[in-house]
Amino acid sequence: MPSDIAIIGAGYVGLPLAVAFAQAGQRVHCIDTDPDKVDAIAAGRSYISDVGDDVLAPLAASGMLTAGGDFAAVADTGAILICVPTPLSDNREPNVSIVAAAASAIAPHLRPGQLVVLESTTYPGTTRELVAPLLERDGLRAGQDFHLAMSPERIDPGRTDHTVRTTPKVVGGLTPACTDRAVALYAVCVDTLIPVSSPDAAELVKLLENIFRSVNIALVNELAMLCDRMQLDVWEVIDAAATKPYGFMRFTPGPGLGGHCIPIDPFYLSWRARQFDFQTEFIELAGKVNTTMPYFCVERISEALNQARKPVNGSRVLVLGVSYKPDVGDVRESPALKLIELLGGLGADISYHDAFVPDLLEQGLDLRSVELADGVVESADIVCVVTAHSGIDYADLAGRAQLVFDFRNAVPRDGGKVHVL
């Protein structure tokens, strides 16, 4: 039976969205170039923490959610959603090649009346200037023969308080009719739709959301470095400031930024701004501050070991948490990876514990998660809390460790044994 919706890319964005549509009664077909993902969906086996097997399996068994690798399947659908990665190139510029490849693969199978929506985070102008021409190459015209819109994803892995249904969704079409068509599509599985005037506006909305976080995190990261110099407790300062009932929003420092969006989005906007002879100096400065945090944290670890009369070279360093945020297994752009690289370069003997990340082989590191037993904590020269997963007894850990550096303010203070950012 033909599907109602095709979703290109069955990752952290595509699969939860596919499940939400299928639960709302839409037949969804996921297209992904990774055969392991295709096989997992067919078997009802989830590889995304936000989607449980108990949710995926009945949808797959009933045929409401299917998967494959052939783009020809889009011809039988009414709507095609592009949910593919948009990473940075090696020189920190936007890499939209996966979006372009997806649009090019859709084009031969596109038919009049269909709706195509780009969900991937990208710079303003991508939908209009890149996706539209690629889809139009066989003669159909966007906004005339088929509908085209941009609706940026707002998935926050690991959250249960804000779901696909309860998170308001921004939609910007190439024409008012395109917007209306996209709004009608998403209305079946999203409670609140926010139409905007164009796909360019929708693209910039997503960048603003994440750059807002990047800039404010940079502010508290810089404050943390200043507090270190002034011998003040940055956490005490933040806690006290957060008591103000208006005009202040709490952000906390850390060893750097992780995830697919926040470390990357500022570069997308800065690159685009330069094409308009505009320098986003404030945004770029925030990115620079956040990028320096792993280096600052390594310096702090070195100082803590030095106070214990131990060099970094040869010291056993146990890293707690390598995912980019608590209670998820996502290591994309995780600052823990940079910390491990820098400490390893100084000769440290690195091990890590993360219940959500069994190994780092795909990241090019020959490391596997160790259990916090059998003297692992006690034998480490320093334990570094990089990501504060909720399943760890940090008070017990502090009591067992020789030395702790806590970058997340998770460990009870214990005299000179516990150092904090």
C-alpha angles and dihedrals in degrees: 000000000000117000125240095218136026118203116198109210121027099207135110091317105030101049098050089047091049090051092049092053093044091050087053090057101264120131107234131193118194118207117200134160091219108090091197090062092046091051092046093053091048089052093047090243115140124214093182119086093218092058117063124208087238088063099039100043099063091045091052093044092052093049093242090118120036135162141205144147102242116103090201086082090075090073091073096052134085096216135030120199120195110212103163130138122272105197130171124262121242090269092051098257127130115283108199094160092115091053090048092049091050093050091047091051092049096048100076090053099041116118135188117282097025124129122227119191127186112213099169117112109251146138123293110274099034096111094045101038104031111020099039097054092047092052091046096055094102094053104270116124125223112238091018110050098017136014121249128188144157122228112169117220118246099189113150106192115230098020121126099172093067116042135173088270099046099041111090111242125219116217128186121177131196087241132012089258090054090052092049092050093050092046090052090051096051094040090080092066106017122067099206126038123191111200116202130188100258146358088256090060091048091051092051092047090063093047091049092052093055098036088054088060093043093053095047093046088050088053094056092040090056089046089052090055090048092048089053089055092046094043093239128138107247091196091057090050093049093046091052094046090050090063089075105104095214141025096029131087119192118241124166133213125240145160093286142302127296142177131070099283119034099052091043109037097072089059091052092055095041090052092049093046091057088061086063093048090253127130117210092207097163093051093045091050090054089052090051092051093050092046091055095054098088089053092049090048092052088053089053091049089050091051092049091051091045090055087055089051093249128125121223089236106089096004118133108238119191113198116204111207125007101184115099095246137017123285099006132097096225114123098174109142089345112173088219089073091056091046091052091048094050095044091046089052088057091054101260119154101236130203129160143197123210122149089201098050113051095184144356098220094120088054091057095255122122093220134122128191114266126210119249092239141080093055096305093131095039094050095051115100088214135006115210119201102209101155117023105218112190097232096073127093098224094183090056090045092052090052093053099042127089092215134358133199110194115196093173104047089242101126124079109248113257111182115266095341096077119059120190134199 
